[in-house]
Amino acid sequence: MLLQALREEVCALHAELPRNNLVAWTSGNLSARDPVSNLVVIKPSGVRFEHLKPASMVVVDVDGNLVEGEYKPSSDTASHCYIYRHMPAVNGVAHTHSRYATAFAVVGRSIPCHTTAMGDEFGGEIPCGGFALIGGEEIGRVVVDTLRDSRSPACLLLNHGVFTVGESAEKAMKAAIMTEDNAAIMWLAYQLGQPHPLATADIDKLYDRYQNVYGQ
């Protein structure tokens, strides 16, 4: 029953990718890990978002071996699983090629923390990691290395796009949406002039309030 609920959640969250203009055609993916069984539910490779159903989702073990599913899993499965194995607090991973954030990635530039919303969600800049080819664990290694000393749940990959993590799949998706929103704000700000920086102490206060006080 828990695995079926996770299939339904992952399928529903995939609809947020095109709804928030984070992907084109079949690019991008999301996964969730069940912390009890250590099984991972992930999008099938190359299936259009509007065709996805809970039964379409593929189940693999944390090493990426197929457990259930009629489709091949996402080509990013090995990297998702690498992240889960090396970041045990993470139970959700999202990957997008969203336009503004990917533009920063193409020039190898981190997204600086110049908005209160970024201070809240990311606790600083969204770092840009190095380049890695798709298909194996290499991207996962870059993500883990890039986020190791960061409070950010998101990072950019050089010439590629965005990876986000969270204690749930929903939180990973939220981080992906917030990454693109703030990347767009920063791109527009650069057209107007030099953005005004936030003080490190203020970023710390914003992050603490949002993470520990804000909400119900």
NULO-890015 format. One record per atom (N, C-alpha, C): residue in three letters; z, y, x. Coordinates in nm, 2 decimals. Example, Ala and Ser with C-alpha at 12.3 -4.5 7.8 and 13.67 -1.06 7.14 Angstrom:
2
- resn|w|v|u
- Ala|0.78|-0.57|1.32
- Ala|0.78|-0.45|1.23
- Ala|0.78|-0.33|1.32
- Ser|0.71|-0.22|1.28
- Ser|0.71|-0.11|1.37
- Ser|0.79|0.00|1.29
//
This chain:
216
- resn|w|v|u
- Met|0.00|-0.12|0.08
- Met|0.00|0.00|0.00
- Met|0.00|0.13|0.09
- Leu|0.08|0.12|0.19
- Leu|0.08|0.24|0.28
- Leu|-0.05|0.27|0.34
- Leu|-0.12|0.16|0.38
- Leu|-0.25|0.17|0.45
- Leu|-0.36|0.22|0.35
- Gln|-0.35|0.18|0.22
- Gln|-0.44|0.23|0.12
- Gln|-0.42|0.38|0.09
- Ala|-0.29|0.42|0.09
- Ala|-0.26|0.56|0.07
- Ala|-0.31|0.64|0.19
- Leu|-0.31|0.59|0.31
- Leu|-0.36|0.66|0.43
- Leu|-0.51|0.67|0.42
- Arg|-0.58|0.56|0.37
- Arg|-0.72|0.57|0.35
- Arg|-0.76|0.68|0.26
- Glu|-0.69|0.69|0.15
- Glu|-0.71|0.79|0.05
- Glu|-0.69|0.93|0.10
- Glu|-0.58|0.95|0.18
- Glu|-0.55|1.08|0.24
- Glu|-0.66|1.12|0.34
- Val|-0.69|1.03|0.43
- Val|-0.79|1.06|0.53
- Val|-0.93|1.09|0.46
- Cys|-0.97|1.02|0.36
- Cys|-1.09|1.05|0.29
- Cys|-1.09|1.19|0.23
- Ala|-0.98|1.22|0.16
- Ala|-0.96|1.35|0.09
- Ala|-0.97|1.46|0.19
- Leu|-0.90|1.44|0.31
- Leu|-0.89|1.55|0.41
- Leu|-1.03|1.57|0.47
- His|-1.11|1.47|0.48
- His|-1.25|1.49|0.53
- His|-1.33|1.59|0.45
- Ala|-1.30|1.60|0.33
- Ala|-1.37|1.70|0.24
- Ala|-1.34|1.84|0.28
- Glu|-1.23|1.86|0.35
- Glu|-1.19|2.00|0.40
- Glu|-1.28|2.04|0.51
- Leu|-1.34|1.95|0.59
- Leu|-1.42|1.99|0.70
- Leu|-1.54|2.07|0.66
- Pro|-1.63|2.02|0.57
- Pro|-1.74|2.10|0.52
- Pro|-1.70|2.21|0.43
- Arg|-1.59|2.19|0.35
- Arg|-1.54|2.30|0.26
- Arg|-1.50|2.42|0.34
- Asn|-1.45|2.40|0.46
- Asn|-1.41|2.52|0.54
- Asn|-1.51|2.55|0.65
- Asn|-1.63|2.50|0.64
- Asn|-1.74|2.53|0.73
- Asn|-1.71|2.50|0.88
- Leu|-1.64|2.38|0.90
- Leu|-1.61|2.34|1.03
- Leu|-1.70|2.25|1.09
- Val|-1.80|2.19|1.02
- Val|-1.89|2.09|1.06
- Val|-2.03|2.11|1.01
- Ala|-2.13|2.04|1.07
- Ala|-2.26|2.04|1.01
- Ala|-2.31|1.90|1.00
- Trp|-2.37|1.87|0.89
- Trp|-2.43|1.73|0.86
- Trp|-2.32|1.62|0.88
- Thr|-2.32|1.53|0.97
- Thr|-2.22|1.43|0.98
- Thr|-2.12|1.45|1.10
- Ser|-2.13|1.56|1.17
- Ser|-2.05|1.59|1.29
- Ser|-1.90|1.61|1.25
- Gly|-1.81|1.58|1.34
- Gly|-1.67|1.60|1.32
- Gly|-1.61|1.48|1.25
- Asn|-1.47|1.47|1.27
- Asn|-1.40|1.36|1.22
- Asn|-1.25|1.39|1.22
- Leu|-1.18|1.30|1.14
- Leu|-1.04|1.31|1.13
- Leu|-0.98|1.17|1.13
- Ser|-0.86|1.15|1.19
- Ser|-0.80|1.02|1.18
- Ser|-0.65|1.04|1.15
- Ala|-0.59|0.93|1.11
- Ala|-0.44|0.93|1.09
- Ala|-0.39|0.80|1.14
- Arg|-0.27|0.80|1.20
- Arg|-0.20|0.68|1.25
- Arg|-0.08|0.65|1.16
- Asp|-0.07|0.53|1.12
- Asp|0.05|0.48|1.05
- Asp|0.15|0.45|1.16
- Pro|0.26|0.52|1.17
- Pro|0.36|0.50|1.28
- Pro|0.43|0.37|1.27
- Val|0.43|0.30|1.15
- Val|0.50|0.17|1.13
- Val|0.41|0.06|1.19
- Ser|0.29|0.05|1.14
- Ser|0.20|-0.06|1.19
- Ser|0.12|-0.02|1.31
- Asn|0.12|0.11|1.35
- Asn|0.04|0.16|1.46
- Asn|-0.11|0.14|1.44
- Leu|-0.15|0.13|1.31
- Leu|-0.29|0.12|1.28
- Leu|-0.35|0.26|1.26
- Val|-0.47|0.28|1.29
- Val|-0.54|0.41|1.28
- Val|-0.65|0.40|1.17
- Val|-0.66|0.50|1.08
- Val|-0.76|0.51|0.99
- Val|-0.85|0.63|1.03
- Ile|-0.98|0.60|1.04
- Ile|-1.07|0.70|1.09
- Ile|-1.21|0.70|1.01
- Lys|-1.28|0.81|1.02
- Lys|-1.41|0.82|0.96
- Lys|-1.51|0.72|1.02
- Pro|-1.60|0.66|0.93
- Pro|-1.71|0.58|0.99
- Pro|-1.81|0.67|1.06
- Ser|-1.88|0.62|1.15
- Ser|-1.98|0.69|1.23
- Ser|-2.11|0.72|1.15
- Gly|-2.15|0.85|1.15
- Gly|-2.28|0.89|1.09
- Gly|-2.29|0.89|0.94
- Val|-2.18|0.88|0.87
- Val|-2.19|0.88|0.72
- Val|-2.16|1.02|0.67
- Arg|-2.25|1.07|0.58
- Arg|-2.24|1.20|0.53
- Arg|-2.11|1.22|0.45
- Phe|-2.05|1.34|0.46
- Phe|-1.92|1.36|0.40
- Phe|-1.91|1.34|0.25
- Glu|-2.02|1.38|0.18
- Glu|-2.02|1.36|0.04
- Glu|-2.03|1.22|-0.01
- His|-2.06|1.13|0.09
- His|-2.07|0.98|0.06
- His|-1.94|0.91|0.09
- Leu|-1.85|0.98|0.15
- Leu|-1.73|0.91|0.19
- Leu|-1.64|0.87|0.07
- Lys|-1.58|0.75|0.08
- Lys|-1.48|0.71|-0.02
- Lys|-1.37|0.64|0.06
- Pro|-1.25|0.63|0.00
- Pro|-1.14|0.56|0.07
- Pro|-1.18|0.43|0.13
- Ala|-1.27|0.35|0.06
- Ala|-1.31|0.22|0.11
- Ala|-1.40|0.23|0.23
- Ser|-1.46|0.36|0.25
- Ser|-1.55|0.38|0.36
- Ser|-1.48|0.39|0.49
- Met|-1.35|0.43|0.49
- Met|-1.27|0.45|0.61
- Met|-1.25|0.32|0.69
- Val|-1.25|0.34|0.82
- Val|-1.24|0.22|0.91
- Val|-1.10|0.22|0.96
- Val|-1.05|0.10|0.97
- Val|-0.91|0.08|1.03
- Val|-0.93|0.01|1.16
- Val|-0.86|0.07|1.26
- Val|-0.86|0.01|1.40
- Val|-0.72|0.00|1.45
- Asp|-0.69|-0.08|1.55
- Asp|-0.56|-0.08|1.61
- Asp|-0.56|0.04|1.71
- Val|-0.44|0.06|1.77
- Val|-0.42|0.18|1.85
- Val|-0.50|0.17|1.98
- Asp|-0.56|0.05|2.01
- Asp|-0.65|0.04|2.12
- Asp|-0.79|0.05|2.09
- Gly|-0.82|0.08|1.96
- Gly|-0.96|0.10|1.91
- Gly|-1.03|-0.03|1.86
- Asn|-0.96|-0.14|1.85
- Asn|-1.02|-0.26|1.81
- Asn|-1.03|-0.26|1.65
- Leu|-1.15|-0.31|1.60
- Leu|-1.17|-0.31|1.46
- Leu|-1.07|-0.40|1.39
- Val|-1.01|-0.35|1.28
- Val|-0.92|-0.43|1.20
- Val|-0.98|-0.46|1.06
- Glu|-1.03|-0.35|1.00
- Glu|-1.09|-0.35|0.87
- Glu|-1.20|-0.25|0.86
- Gly|-1.30|-0.28|0.78
- Gly|-1.41|-0.18|0.75
- Gly|-1.55|-0.24|0.76
- Glu|-1.64|-0.20|0.67
- Glu|-1.77|-0.25|0.67
- Glu|-1.86|-0.16|0.76
- Tyr|-1.81|-0.05|0.81
- Tyr|-1.89|0.04|0.89
- Tyr|-1.84|0.04|1.04
- Lys|-1.92|0.09|1.13
- Lys|-1.87|0.12|1.26
- Lys|-1.78|0.24|1.26
- Pro|-1.68|0.24|1.34
- Pro|-1.59|0.36|1.34
- Pro|-1.66|0.48|1.42
- Ser|-1.60|0.59|1.40
- Ser|-1.65|0.71|1.47
- Ser|-1.67|0.69|1.62
- Ser|-1.77|0.76|1.67
- Ser|-1.79|0.75|1.82
- Ser|-1.68|0.81|1.90
- Asp|-1.59|0.88|1.83
- Asp|-1.47|0.94|1.90
- Asp|-1.35|0.86|1.89
- Thr|-1.36|0.73|1.83
- Thr|-1.24|0.65|1.81
- Thr|-1.16|0.63|1.93
- Ala|-1.23|0.59|2.04
- Ala|-1.15|0.56|2.17
- Ala|-1.07|0.68|2.21
- Ser|-1.12|0.80|2.20
- Ser|-1.05|0.92|2.24
- Ser|-0.93|0.95|2.14
- His|-0.95|0.93|2.01
- His|-0.84|0.94|1.92
- His|-0.73|0.85|1.95
- Cys|-0.77|0.72|1.98
- Cys|-0.67|0.62|2.01
- Cys|-0.59|0.65|2.14
- Tyr|-0.67|0.71|2.24
- Tyr|-0.60|0.75|2.37
- Tyr|-0.50|0.85|2.34
- Ile|-0.53|0.95|2.25
- Ile|-0.44|1.06|2.22
- Ile|-0.31|0.99|2.16
- Tyr|-0.33|0.90|2.06
- Tyr|-0.21|0.84|2.00
- Tyr|-0.13|0.76|2.09
- Arg|-0.19|0.70|2.19
- Arg|-0.11|0.62|2.28
- Arg|-0.03|0.70|2.38
- His|-0.08|0.82|2.41
- His|-0.02|0.91|2.51
- His|0.06|1.03|2.45
- Met|0.05|1.05|2.32
- Met|0.12|1.15|2.25
- Met|0.19|1.09|2.13
- Pro|0.30|1.02|2.15
- Pro|0.36|0.94|2.04
- Pro|0.41|1.01|1.92
- Ala|0.43|1.14|1.93
- Ala|0.47|1.22|1.81
- Ala|0.35|1.26|1.72
- Val|0.23|1.23|1.77
- Val|0.11|1.27|1.70
- Val|0.07|1.15|1.60
- Asn|0.05|1.19|1.48
- Asn|0.00|1.09|1.38
- Asn|-0.13|1.14|1.31
- Gly|-0.19|1.25|1.36
- Gly|-0.31|1.29|1.30
- Gly|-0.39|1.36|1.41
- Val|-0.52|1.34|1.41
- Val|-0.62|1.40|1.51
- Val|-0.74|1.45|1.43
- Ala|-0.78|1.57|1.46
- Ala|-0.91|1.62|1.40
- Ala|-1.00|1.67|1.50
- His|-1.13|1.66|1.48
- His|-1.23|1.71|1.57
- His|-1.34|1.78|1.50
- Thr|-1.37|1.90|1.54
- Thr|-1.48|1.98|1.48
- Thr|-1.57|2.04|1.58
- His|-1.68|2.09|1.53
- His|-1.77|2.17|1.61
- His|-1.79|2.31|1.55
- Ser|-1.68|2.36|1.50
- Ser|-1.68|2.49|1.42
- Ser|-1.74|2.60|1.51
- Arg|-1.82|2.69|1.45
- Arg|-1.90|2.78|1.52
- Arg|-1.83|2.88|1.62
- Tyr|-1.74|2.95|1.57
- Tyr|-1.68|3.05|1.65
- Tyr|-1.59|2.99|1.76
- Ala|-1.51|2.89|1.73
- Ala|-1.43|2.82|1.83
- Ala|-1.52|2.75|1.93
- Thr|-1.63|2.69|1.89
- Thr|-1.72|2.63|1.98
- Thr|-1.79|2.73|2.07
- Ala|-1.81|2.85|2.02
- Ala|-1.87|2.95|2.11
- Ala|-1.78|2.98|2.22
- Phe|-1.65|2.99|2.20
- Phe|-1.55|3.01|2.31
- Phe|-1.56|2.89|2.40
- Ala|-1.57|2.77|2.35
- Ala|-1.58|2.65|2.43
- Ala|-1.70|2.65|2.52
- Val|-1.81|2.70|2.47
- Val|-1.94|2.69|2.54
- Val|-1.93|2.78|2.67
- Val|-1.86|2.89|2.66
- Val|-1.84|2.98|2.77
- Val|-1.71|2.95|2.85
- Gly|-1.65|2.84|2.81
- Gly|-1.53|2.79|2.89
- Gly|-1.41|2.89|2.88
- Arg|-1.39|2.95|2.76
- Arg|-1.29|3.05|2.75
- Arg|-1.19|3.01|2.64
- Ser|-1.06|3.02|2.68
- Ser|-0.95|2.99|2.59
- Ser|-0.95|3.11|2.48
- Ile|-0.89|3.08|2.37
- Ile|-0.88|3.18|2.26
- Ile|-0.75|3.25|2.28
- Pro|-0.75|3.37|2.32
- Pro|-0.62|3.44|2.35
- Pro|-0.54|3.46|2.22
- Cys|-0.41|3.47|2.24
- Cys|-0.31|3.50|2.12
- Cys|-0.30|3.64|2.10
- His|-0.38|3.70|2.01
- His|-0.37|3.84|1.98
- His|-0.34|3.87|1.83
- Thr|-0.32|3.76|1.76
- Thr|-0.28|3.78|1.62
- Thr|-0.15|3.72|1.59
- Thr|-0.08|3.77|1.49
- Thr|0.05|3.71|1.45
- Thr|0.03|3.57|1.40
- Ala|-0.08|3.55|1.33
- Ala|-0.11|3.41|1.28
- Ala|-0.12|3.31|1.39
- Met|-0.18|3.35|1.51
- Met|-0.19|3.26|1.62
- Met|-0.05|3.24|1.68
- Gly|0.03|3.34|1.69
- Gly|0.16|3.33|1.74
- Gly|0.24|3.23|1.65
- Asp|0.23|3.24|1.52
- Asp|0.29|3.15|1.43
- Asp|0.25|3.00|1.45
- Glu|0.12|2.98|1.45
- Glu|0.07|2.84|1.44
- Glu|0.06|2.78|1.58
- Phe|0.02|2.86|1.68
- Phe|-0.01|2.80|1.81
- Phe|0.09|2.83|1.92
- Gly|0.17|2.94|1.90
- Gly|0.27|2.97|2.00
- Gly|0.21|3.02|2.13
- Gly|0.09|3.07|2.13
- Gly|0.02|3.12|2.25
- Gly|-0.13|3.10|2.23
- Glu|-0.20|3.10|2.34
- Glu|-0.34|3.08|2.34
- Glu|-0.38|2.94|2.30
- Ile|-0.50|2.92|2.26
- Ile|-0.56|2.79|2.24
- Ile|-0.64|2.76|2.36
- Pro|-0.59|2.67|2.44
- Pro|-0.65|2.65|2.58
- Pro|-0.78|2.58|2.57
- Cys|-0.86|2.60|2.67
- Cys|-0.99|2.53|2.69
- Cys|-0.98|2.44|2.80
- Gly|-1.01|2.31|2.77
- Gly|-1.01|2.21|2.87
- Gly|-1.15|2.18|2.93
- Gly|-1.16|2.08|3.02
- Gly|-1.29|2.06|3.08
- Gly|-1.39|1.98|3.00
- Phe|-1.49|1.94|3.07
- Phe|-1.60|1.87|3.00
- Phe|-1.59|1.72|3.01
- Ala|-1.62|1.65|2.90
- Ala|-1.62|1.50|2.91
- Ala|-1.73|1.45|2.81
- Leu|-1.80|1.34|2.84
- Leu|-1.90|1.29|2.76
- Leu|-1.84|1.21|2.64
- Ile|-1.91|1.20|2.54
- Ile|-1.87|1.13|2.41
- Ile|-1.88|0.98|2.43
- Gly|-1.79|0.90|2.36
- Gly|-1.81|0.76|2.35
- Gly|-1.70|0.67|2.41
- Gly|-1.62|0.73|2.50
- Gly|-1.51|0.65|2.56
- Gly|-1.38|0.73|2.54
- Glu|-1.29|0.70|2.63
- Glu|-1.16|0.77|2.63
- Glu|-1.15|0.90|2.70
- Glu|-1.26|0.94|2.77
- Glu|-1.26|1.06|2.85
- Glu|-1.22|1.18|2.78
- Ile|-1.27|1.20|2.66
- Ile|-1.24|1.32|2.58
- Ile|-1.09|1.32|2.55
- Gly|-1.04|1.21|2.51
- Gly|-0.89|1.20|2.49
- Gly|-0.81|1.23|2.61
- Arg|-0.85|1.19|2.73
- Arg|-0.78|1.23|2.85
- Arg|-0.78|1.38|2.87
- Val|-0.89|1.45|2.84
- Val|-0.90|1.59|2.86
- Val|-0.80|1.66|2.76
- Val|-0.80|1.61|2.63
- Val|-0.71|1.67|2.53
- Val|-0.57|1.65|2.57
- Val|-0.53|1.54|2.61
- Val|-0.39|1.51|2.65
- Val|-0.35|1.60|2.77
- Asp|-0.44|1.61|2.87
- Asp|-0.41|1.69|2.99
- Asp|-0.40|1.84|2.95
- Thr|-0.49|1.88|2.86
- Thr|-0.49|2.02|2.83
- Thr|-0.37|2.07|2.75
- Leu|-0.32|1.98|2.66
- Leu|-0.21|2.01|2.57
- Leu|-0.08|1.98|2.63
- Arg|-0.07|1.92|2.74
- Arg|0.05|1.87|2.80
- Arg|0.16|1.98|2.82
- Asp|0.12|2.09|2.86
- Asp|0.22|2.20|2.89
- Asp|0.20|2.32|2.79
- Ser|0.14|2.29|2.67
- Ser|0.11|2.39|2.57
- Ser|0.18|2.36|2.44
- Arg|0.22|2.47|2.37
- Arg|0.27|2.46|2.24
- Arg|0.16|2.44|2.13
- Ser|0.04|2.47|2.17
- Ser|-0.07|2.47|2.08
- Ser|-0.10|2.33|2.03
- Pro|-0.13|2.31|1.90
- Pro|-0.17|2.18|1.85
- Pro|-0.33|2.17|1.86
- Ala|-0.39|2.26|1.93
- Ala|-0.54|2.26|1.93
- Ala|-0.58|2.30|2.07
- Cys|-0.70|2.24|2.11
- Cys|-0.76|2.28|2.24
- Cys|-0.91|2.28|2.22
- Leu|-0.98|2.35|2.31
- Leu|-1.12|2.35|2.31
- Leu|-1.17|2.26|2.42
- Leu|-1.29|2.20|2.41
- Leu|-1.35|2.12|2.51
- Leu|-1.47|2.18|2.56
- Leu|-1.49|2.20|2.69
- Leu|-1.60|2.28|2.74
- Leu|-1.73|2.22|2.69
- Asn|-1.82|2.31|2.64
- Asn|-1.95|2.27|2.59
- Asn|-1.95|2.18|2.47
- His|-1.84|2.16|2.40
- His|-1.83|2.06|2.30
- His|-1.77|2.12|2.17
- Gly|-1.64|2.14|2.16
- Gly|-1.59|2.18|2.03
- Gly|-1.44|2.18|2.04
- Val|-1.38|2.14|1.92
- Val|-1.23|2.16|1.90
- Val|-1.17|2.02|1.88
- Phe|-1.05|2.00|1.94
- Phe|-0.97|1.88|1.90
- Phe|-0.83|1.94|1.86
- Thr|-0.77|1.89|1.75
- Thr|-0.64|1.93|1.71
- Thr|-0.55|1.81|1.68
- Val|-0.42|1.83|1.70
- Val|-0.33|1.72|1.68
- Val|-0.22|1.76|1.58
- Gly|-0.15|1.67|1.52
- Gly|-0.04|1.70|1.44
- Gly|0.05|1.58|1.41
- Glu|0.17|1.61|1.36
- Glu|0.26|1.50|1.32
- Glu|0.21|1.43|1.20
- Ser|0.11|1.49|1.13
- Ser|0.04|1.42|1.02
- Ser|-0.11|1.46|1.03
- Ala|-0.19|1.39|0.95
- Ala|-0.34|1.42|0.95
- Ala|-0.36|1.56|0.88
- Glu|-0.28|1.59|0.78
- Glu|-0.29|1.72|0.72
- Glu|-0.26|1.84|0.81
- Lys|-0.16|1.82|0.90
- Lys|-0.12|1.92|0.99
- Lys|-0.23|1.94|1.10
- Ala|-0.29|1.83|1.14
- Ala|-0.41|1.84|1.23
- Ala|-0.52|1.91|1.17
- Met|-0.55|1.88|1.04
- Met|-0.66|1.96|0.97
- Met|-0.62|2.10|0.96
- Lys|-0.50|2.14|0.92
- Lys|-0.46|2.28|0.92
- Lys|-0.48|2.35|1.05
- Ala|-0.45|2.28|1.16
- Ala|-0.47|2.34|1.29
- Ala|-0.62|2.37|1.32
- Ala|-0.70|2.28|1.27
- Ala|-0.85|2.29|1.29
- Ala|-0.90|2.41|1.21
- Ile|-0.85|2.43|1.09
- Ile|-0.89|2.54|1.01
- Ile|-0.84|2.67|1.07
- Met|-0.72|2.68|1.11
- Met|-0.66|2.80|1.17
- Met|-0.72|2.83|1.30
- Thr|-0.77|2.73|1.38
- Thr|-0.84|2.75|1.50
- Thr|-0.96|2.83|1.48
- Glu|-1.04|2.79|1.38
- Glu|-1.17|2.86|1.35
- Glu|-1.15|2.99|1.30
- Asp|-1.05|3.01|1.21
- Asp|-1.02|3.14|1.15
- Asp|-0.99|3.24|1.26
- Asn|-0.90|3.20|1.35
- Asn|-0.86|3.29|1.46
- Asn|-0.97|3.32|1.56
- Ala|-1.05|3.21|1.59
- Ala|-1.16|3.23|1.68
- Ala|-1.26|3.34|1.62
- Ala|-1.28|3.33|1.49
- Ala|-1.37|3.43|1.42
- Ala|-1.31|3.57|1.43
- Ile|-1.18|3.58|1.41
- Ile|-1.12|3.71|1.42
- Ile|-1.13|3.77|1.56
- Met|-1.11|3.68|1.66
- Met|-1.12|3.73|1.80
- Met|-1.26|3.77|1.83
- Trp|-1.36|3.69|1.79
- Trp|-1.50|3.73|1.82
- Trp|-1.53|3.86|1.76
- Leu|-1.49|3.89|1.64
- Leu|-1.51|4.02|1.57
- Leu|-1.44|4.13|1.64
- Ala|-1.32|4.10|1.69
- Ala|-1.24|4.20|1.76
- Ala|-1.31|4.24|1.89
- Tyr|-1.36|4.15|1.96
- Tyr|-1.43|4.18|2.08
- Tyr|-1.56|4.27|2.06
- Gln|-1.61|4.26|1.94
- Gln|-1.73|4.35|1.91
- Gln|-1.68|4.49|1.89
- Leu|-1.56|4.51|1.85
- Leu|-1.51|4.65|1.83
- Leu|-1.45|4.71|1.95
- Gly|-1.40|4.63|2.05
- Gly|-1.34|4.68|2.17
- Gly|-1.25|4.58|2.23
- Gln|-1.15|4.63|2.31
- Gln|-1.06|4.55|2.38
- Gln|-0.94|4.52|2.29
- Pro|-0.92|4.39|2.25
- Pro|-0.80|4.36|2.16
- Pro|-0.67|4.40|2.23
- His|-0.58|4.44|2.14
- His|-0.44|4.47|2.18
- His|-0.36|4.35|2.20
- Pro|-0.30|4.32|2.31
- Pro|-0.23|4.20|2.33
- Pro|-0.09|4.20|2.26
- Leu|-0.04|4.08|2.23
- Leu|0.09|4.06|2.18
- Leu|0.18|4.03|2.30
- Ala|0.30|4.09|2.30
- Ala|0.40|4.06|2.40
- Ala|0.45|3.91|2.39
- Thr|0.47|3.85|2.51
- Thr|0.52|3.71|2.51
- Thr|0.64|3.69|2.43
- Ala|0.74|3.78|2.44
- Ala|0.86|3.77|2.36
- Ala|0.84|3.77|2.21
- Asp|0.74|3.85|2.17
- Asp|0.71|3.86|2.03
- Asp|0.64|3.73|1.98
- Ile|0.55|3.68|2.06
- Ile|0.49|3.55|2.03
- Ile|0.60|3.44|2.01
- Asp|0.70|3.44|2.10
- Asp|0.80|3.34|2.09
- Asp|0.88|3.36|1.96
- Lys|0.91|3.48|1.92
- Lys|0.98|3.50|1.80
- Lys|0.90|3.46|1.68
- Leu|0.77|3.49|1.68
- Leu|0.68|3.46|1.57
- Leu|0.67|3.30|1.55
- Tyr|0.66|3.24|1.67
- Tyr|0.65|3.09|1.67
- Tyr|0.78|3.03|1.61
- Asp|0.89|3.07|1.66
- Asp|1.02|3.02|1.62
- Asp|1.04|3.04|1.47
- Arg|1.01|3.16|1.42
- Arg|1.03|3.18|1.28
- Arg|0.94|3.10|1.19
- Tyr|0.81|3.09|1.23
- Tyr|0.72|3.01|1.15
- Tyr|0.75|2.86|1.15
- Gln|0.79|2.81|1.27
- Gln|0.81|2.67|1.28
- Gln|0.95|2.63|1.22
- Asn|1.04|2.72|1.22
- Asn|1.18|2.68|1.18
- Asn|1.24|2.75|1.06
- Val|1.17|2.85|1.01
- Val|1.23|2.93|0.89
- Val|1.13|2.94|0.78
- Tyr|1.00|2.96|0.81
- Tyr|0.90|2.99|0.71
- Tyr|0.88|2.87|0.62
- Gly|0.85|2.90|0.49
- Gly|0.82|2.79|0.39
- Gly|0.94|2.73|0.33
- Gln|0.92|2.63|0.25
- Gln|1.02|2.57|0.16
- Gln|1.10|2.46|0.24
//
